[in-house]
Amino acid sequence: MPVSPEHFAAFVLASIILLVIPGPTIVMVITQALAHGRKTALASVMGVGLGDLLATSLSIAGAGALLAASASLFQALKFIGAVYLIWIGYKMWRTPVTLPEMAAAEVADHSGKPTTIFRDSFLITALNPKGILFFVAFVPQFIEPALPYAPQAATYVLTFTFLGVINAATFAYAAAGARQTIRRPKVMKLAMRTGGSLLIMAGVAAALTRRATS
């Protein structure tokens, strides 16, 4: 193993603690799984995994340092991510709820297509400059200077991505299972609108939050 067992165990524990706290991505994963079922859950989980892989890889490649050094770039990317969160939240408010017994009469809705859900989950996860900056600050704590940097960084990136996928899948499939039990359009609609509202609030908060100065 390119990292010491002690550092790796500490990294895994810290990552799990970080990941189990639901953020905008997990809110979207849960509400989409509730509204559209297991196929959508899988698409959203794959989007989260690819988004995590891209964001963490960019941070290791130096994008995090660039964002930390450039206030204008940080603000621009943060604003793009915030606007996208608000847009997804708005779409959740507008998305019709589809229940299992309604499938035969269901009208096609592009917002519930797996490809659309995959895209949205990927972009919400990847367009998060705070996540990139956090990973830049997070990983060096577990890097051993005496060992080669690249193998250690790659190990941590892949481990974090894997744990992120497992975490998203747990939330998504639990929500999809609850969908089979609830089966009430009003409850499902409330869940979608609650999730949409949370994403809109997260987007507004992200847009209004100023970059901390050192």
C-alpha positions, 0 to 999 in steps of 0.5 A, a space after each residue: 500500500 502506498 500509504 501507511 495503514 495508520 494514515 489510511 485508517 484515519 483518512 477513512 474515518 475522517 471521510 466517513 464523518 464528513 460524508 454522512 453529513 447530508 449536503 446539497 448533493 445528498 438532498 438531491 439524491 434522496 428526493 429524486 430517488 423518492 420521486 422516481 425510484 431505483 433506476 433514478 437512484 442508480 443514475 444519481 449515485 453514478 453522477 455523484 461518484 463521477 463528480 467526486 472523482 473529477 473534483 478531487 482529482 482537480 484539487 490534487 492536480 492544482 485546481 484547488 491551489 489556483 482557486 485558493 489564490 484567485 478570488 475572482 475565479 473562486 467567486 465565478 465558479 461558486 456563482 455558477 454552482 449556486 445558480 445551478 443548485 437554484 435551478 435544480 431546486 426549481 425543477 424539483 418543485 416543478 417535477 411531477 411525482 410518479 408512483 409505481 402503480 401510475 407507471 402505465 399511465 405516466 407521461 414522459 418527463 425529461 426531468 426524471 430521465 436517468 441521463 438527466 438525473 446523472 447530469 444534474 448529480 454530476 454537475 452539482 457535485 463537481 461545481 463545488 469550489 468549496 469542496 475542492 478547496 476543502 479536499 486541498 486542505 484535508 488531504 495534506 494532513 495524511 500525506 507522509 513527506 517521506 513517501 512519493 506524493 502521487 501514489 498517496 494522492 491517488 489512493 486518497 482520491 479513489 478512496 474518497 470517491 468510493 466512500 462517497 459512492 457508498 454513502 450516496 447509494 445508502 441514502 438513495 436506495 433507502 429513499 427508493 425503498 421508502 418510496 415503495 412504502 409511502 405510495 401517496 402522491 401528496 407525501 411524495 410531492 411534499 418530499 420533492 418540494 422540501 428537497 427543492 427548497 433546501 437546494 434553492 436555499 443552499 444555492 442562495 447561501 452559497 451565492 451570498 457567502 463571501 470568500 474568506 480572506 486570510 
